[in-house]
């Protein structure tokens, strides 16, 4: 049960603050927000508000509920201070208990003297609705995308405007969210320099003006694929995976992995939609290792199966950087490179009769809708919606590979995926869509749970 919002006045806000020197900004320069605020859900009872400024500063944080009840204007205001330092990258996350359902305004303020007085930073106040109660039926929209190269299309990436216009409840960044160098020899030699490379690359992408309206109006969740984990086609042998985790948590704060399996996987619920964000790099055997056996690793795979088996949600989304169902092309995917493990997982899904499973994937630089049927005819069909790229070159020849499981494909431009759920009826349903940069549907498929 969520804590009552009145309790916030008695509770200390738990603060996760991660900061660093921001090159070029002096102490005399007025403080300003250069990225965010961005919001995410870090556990069933807490959300995080993330922000990045141009220089170290003490910030004030405000959460205000404004609603009309019986012709009475209700205003509840709760504040906290974030003491930033020059230690790591000028970002800060304030973690607060999720309040009761309603619309809230979140504000960040720059401090002045005396210390308890604050002034708003560039009208940095944003309206956001709280997440729905776990297992609550409703109408929800979840959008996702992959492959956003920070150096493509100059300083303007119009896809972010198109996504914001859809007004999704959540947006999932499902890999290749930035592009690091492709070869190990292109990386610096020291850990500090490598971390700076990761952070500089994240800064370049995160601070794009077009991205800010999306970050400020929805909840964001992320996982990685090879290009934001390390070099091209990287795997569990990547020497800088600890740096990758540190940078990911700096720019996408969340509770990742397990105590004995340090990866970027985790799960969250949105009403009666359970979302499993998976890590296809930290435990993966090398693609060309003759003895390769695992894509997700034993502990993550057990975590995923246990979560799916216990889930009571109408739909279970499994998001992954690589494709899962597609298996007739020569590139990376669970089905191509690690088919025995993938096939065993699908057989388990069908045998356990787990319904409502939809896979979300990226990586391929084109969009694709895939459906696999249980060859024994007993389990439910499983679907995979692939969307790629958000901001990168398109792989025009992607759909030319024969695939008996393909339902539709799109390779004419950048794109993003949208899932429109309605779980209020007797037969929960979802509309699977891929949209182009203009916001026009280029793939559309309705799926119902029998």
Secondary structure as UniProt FT lines:
FT   HELIX           5..9
FT   STRAND          14..18
FT   TURN            23..24
FT   TURN            27..28
FT   STRAND          33..43
FT   TURN            44..45
FT   STRAND          46..53
FT   STRAND          58..69
FT   TURN            70..71
FT   STRAND          72..83
FT   TURN            89..90
FT   STRAND          91..97
FT   STRAND          103..112
FT   TURN            113..116
FT   STRAND          117..129
FT   TURN            134..135
FT   STRAND          139..145
FT   TURN            150..155
FT   HELIX           159..166
FT   STRAND          170..174
FT   HELIX           184..186
FT   HELIX           191..206
FT   HELIX           209..217
FT   STRAND          219..223
FT   HELIX           226..229
FT   TURN            232..233
FT   TURN            236..237
FT   TURN            239..240
FT   HELIX           241..251
FT   TURN            259..260
FT   STRAND          266..270
FT   TURN            271..272
FT   STRAND          273..277
FT   TURN            282..283
FT   TURN            287..288
FT   TURN            290..291
FT   HELIX           298..310
FT   STRAND          315..320
FT   HELIX           334..337
FT   HELIX           339..352
FT   STRAND          357..361
FT   STRAND          367..372
FT   TURN            375..376
FT   STRAND          382..386
FT   TURN            396..397
FT   HELIX           398..400
FT   TURN            404..405
FT   STRAND          406..410
FT   STRAND          415..422
FT   STRAND          429..436
FT   TURN            437..438
FT   STRAND          441..448
//
